[in-house]
Amino acid sequence: CISLLGVDGRAVAPEPGRRCSLTLYYTHEGVGFSGLEVSIYRVAELQDTGMYARVAPYSTYPVNIYGIKSQQEWKTLATTLSSYVVADSLPAYRTGTTSRSGTVVFANLQTGLYLVRGVVTEKDGVRYTFQDFMVYLPTPTGGTYNYDVEARPKYSSVATATSYRVVKLWQDSGNSENRPGSVMVRLLEDGIPKRTVILNA
């Protein structure tokens, strides 16, 4: 059961039939990622008893949504469910696209436990990987429930590999027989030599 104690000490129960919203912010250092397609999946429904029950097709998978206490357990659950989504081509409950500010809003949602699929994007030579994560709608907070949830998905970033094609162009009309058999080219990163290649004739 997820009932909480209110400020007056009485149990506060969530309202299964109440509509919720989920607002997600995909940003890095205050700059938003626009045009990202974000998909959410309703994994479990909130029952009148205050308990969550998995819905089809997630009820057929060997995953546990009860008694989770650590962030690592939540992360593992999200990753596992995301794998089933990909393997079985499961349809999203709702899909949205981030605005110029990197914001996407899912309104008029049913209560439940949701999976938010991770997304990957590249910008200015850096690849950003936003993680899969789980979210309760409503979310318990401060002795009550928040039906309009906001979240900033965690992400990791890594510089992407860049390929360079080096071509030598001779400007020696009439003197081709004097060309060297090879040319050495050195690639520098911020003034530091990183790689040396030999161009053939």
N, C-alpha and C positions, 0 to 999 in steps of 0.2 A: 504494500500500500504506500502511496506517496502523500498521504494527508499530512499537513503541517499544523503547528500550533500557531494561532494568530496572536495578536498583541494582547488579547484578553484571556489567553490561555486555552481557548476553545479550538477544537480541530477545524482546520480549514481544508476543505476538499476541492479538488479541481473540477471544472465544469466540462464534461466530455463533449457536450454539444456546442460549446462556444467556439467561434471562429478566431483564428490566430493569424499572425503575419510573421514573416522572417525576412529581415533585411541584412544583406551581406555586403561587406566592404572589401574589395580587392585592391589594395594599395601598397605602395612601397615608398617610404619616406615622404608621405603626403601626396604622392602622385598616383592617380588611379590608372588601372588597366581597363581600357574600354574594349567592347566587342567580345568579351569572353562569354562563352556559352556555358552556363551553370545548370546542372541537373540535380534535383532532389528526389528522394525515394521514400515513401511512407512504409516503414518496416513494421510498425506495431500501432495498434489503436488503443486509445484510452477508454477503459470500461467504467461503468457506473461505480464499481467497487474501488476505483482509484488505482487499479492494477493495469499494466500494459499487457496486451496479448498480440503476438505476432499475427500478421495478416498474410494471406496467400500472395505470392508464392513463397514468401520468406519463412512461413510456418513449416515448410518442408525441408529446410536446410538445418544441419546440425550446429546451430549457433545458440549461445546463451545470452539473453539480454537482462538477466536478473543478478542481483548481488554484485554488480560491478562497482569497484571502489577506486581504482587507480586510473590515471590518465593513460597509462600504457595499455590497460585492459580495454579502454574505450577505443584507443587507436587500433588495437588488434581486431576488435569487432568491426570497425569501419573498413579496415583493409580487407578483412575476410568477406564481408558483404559486398564490397566493391568488386571483388574477384568473381563472385557469383553473378553479379550484374553483367560483367563483361562476358563471362563464359556462356551464360544462357541468354544473352541479348535481351535483358529485361527492360521493359519500357519505363521511362521516368514518370514519376507522379506529376512533376511540373518542370519545365525548362524555361530559363530566362537569360537575357543578355545584359551584361554590365553596361552602364552609361559611361559618358566621358569621364565622370568622377570615379569610375570603378565600382559603382553601386548597382545592385540588383535587388528588387523587392518582390517577394512572393506574398500576395495578399489573399485573404479569404481561404485560409488553409484549415483543414480539419485538425483536431488535436491528435497527437500521436508522437511516436519516436521516429525521427527522420535520419536518413543518411544523406549527407551532402557530398557528392562526388568531387574529387580533386580535379584541378585543371592545370595545364602547363602552358606557359607562354614565354616568348622571348622579346627582349627589348634592349636596344643599345649593346648588343653582344653578350647579354646575360640571360640565362634561362632561369625562370622562376617556376617552381613547382609548389602549387597550393595543395595541401594535404586533404585526404578524405577525413570527415569527422561526423560525429553523431550529435543530434540536438533534440531535446525534449520540447515539445510545444503542448502546453505551456511549460516554462522553466521555473522550478521552485526558486524563490529569491526573497530574502528578508521576511520570512514568516507568511508569505503569500505566493501568488503565481503571476508570472509575467507572460501575457498572451501575445505581446508584440516584441519579439526577440530580435536583438541585433548582435551580429558577430563579425569578427575580423579573422578569416581563416589563416592559420599559420602556414608559413611557406619556407622553403629553402631556396638558395640561389647559387648558381655556379656559372663561371664564364664559359661561353660556348667556344668550341674549337672553330678556328677560321682557316680556310685554305687560301693560299696565294699561288697564282700561276706566274712564273717568271719567264719571260721570253727576251732573248737578246736580239737586237736588230743592228746588223752591221751597216755602217755608213763608210764604206771603203771601196766604192765603185772602181773596178779595174785592178784591185789589189787583193782579191779573194785568196790568192795562193799564199799570202802572208798571214792569214788568220791563224790564231793559236788553236791547238787541238781541243782545248777546253777552257771554260771560264768559271772561276770560283765566285759564288754569290753568298754573302753572309746576311742573315736576317737578324735585325736588332729589335729588341722590345724595350722602349724607353731608354735607348742608348746602350743596352746590355746585349751582347751577342747571345742568340738563342739557338741558332741552327746554321750550318754551313752546307751548301749543296754544290755539286759540280755539274755544270751544263756541258753536254758534249758538243761536238762540232756541228 
